Amino acid sequence: MGNDRLINDYLIKSHIRIKALYFYLEHKDYPDVVREAQEVVELLLKALLRSVGAEIPRIHDVGRILEQYSDFFPDIIKNDMENIKKISKELRKERELCFYGAEDFIPLEEYTINDAEDAIKKAEFVFNIVKEALG
């Protein structure tokens, strides 16, 4: 698996963003916890793709593309591929609602501490597994 400065940059930025999730959580900004968690996962999965020389798509949920390259990933990624894809897809679904809301969906009123804590858990899971995979 390749390693370069941009992959390292993605890992560092992801780590910092995870810390920021706790700031949002502390201030009860639950929708931004969810949205930023999605960005963490997206960065991490794009780091994985980059590590195997894949072209990085300009989409937010790269789970399906990740699966296309699964033969190139270490077992730790292969063994949790379904869970990783599920996390990416779930967080992607929330991305725009968290940020923009809708006439009948006010993000600060709709998202709960449980949503935020779940998003943090997912982001940390993906961070830890990708960090281990990339060494």
N, C-alpha and C positions, 0 to 999 in steps of 0.2 A: 504494500500500500504506500502510495506516494505521500510525501509530506512537503509542504512548502510554507512560505510565510503567510500566504492568504488563509490557508487552513488554520494556522496558528492564530491569526487575527480573528477568525470566526469563533474559535474556542474562547479566546480572551473576552471578546465582546459578549458572547453568550454567558460567560461566568459573571460579568459585570451586570448584565441585564437580569440575571436571576437575583442578584442582590437588590436590584431596583424593584423587583416584584414585591419584596417585603416592605419597601417604602410605600408602594401603592396600597398594599394590604393594610399597613398600619394606619393609613389615612382613609381607609374604607372606600378606596377607588377600585372596586372589584372589577368593573369592566376593563380597566386598563391593565389589571393583573392578567386577565384572560387574553387580551390582545397582545400584550408584550410576551406572554408565554408562547403564543403562537409564533411570534417572530424569533424567539429563542430556538424553538424546534425547527423552524424553517432554516435558520442559519446552520444549525448543527447537521441537518440532513444534507444540505448543500455542501458542507465540508466533507461529508462522507462521499458524496458523488465526486467531488473534486479529487479526493484522495485516490480514486481509481481511474482518473482521467476522463470521466464522463463530462459531456457538455452540460453546463448548468442551465436548466430551463428558467424562464422568467415567469414562473407561476409560484403560487404560495404553498400548494400541497404537492410535494414531490414523492409521495409514498409509492405510487405506481411506477415511477421511473426508478426509484430506489430498488424496487423488486426486480427490474430488468437487469440490474447489475449485481444481484445477490450472490452470484457465484464468485465474485471478486472480493467479497467482504469476509472478515473473520467470523468464526462460529458464534461469537457473542452477539453479533448483529443478525446473522441468519436465524439463530434460535429465537430471537424476539422480533423478527421482521413483521409478523402480523400485528403485534402490539404497537410497534413503532408506526406502522401505516395507519392504524386505528387512531392513535393519538394525533398524528398529523391531520388526518381528515376531520376529526372532531373539532380541533382547535381552528382549523381553516373555516369551518362552517360559521364560527362565531366572530370571525375577524371584522367584518363590516358592521355587524350589529353592535359590537362592543364600542366601536369608534363613532359611528354616525347615528346609530339608533334608527328610529322610524317614528312616524306620527303616533303610532299606538305602542311604541316600545322605547321607553326612556331608560338608557343603559344604567344610570346610577340607581334607578328604582327597581330594575329587573334582576341585575346580577347580585348574588348573595356571597357571603363569606365562604359558603361551601363551594360555590363555583370557583372562587378565587383560589382556595386551598387546593382544590382538585387540579386546577391549571398549573399551580406551582409544583405539585407532586409529579405531574406529567412532564413538565419541562426539566425538572431535576433528574427524573428517570432517564430521559433521552440524553441529557448532558452527561450523566455518569457512564452510560453505556457507550456513547460515541467517544468520550474521552479515553475510556479503556481501549476501545477498538483502534483508535488512532495513536495510542501510546503517548 
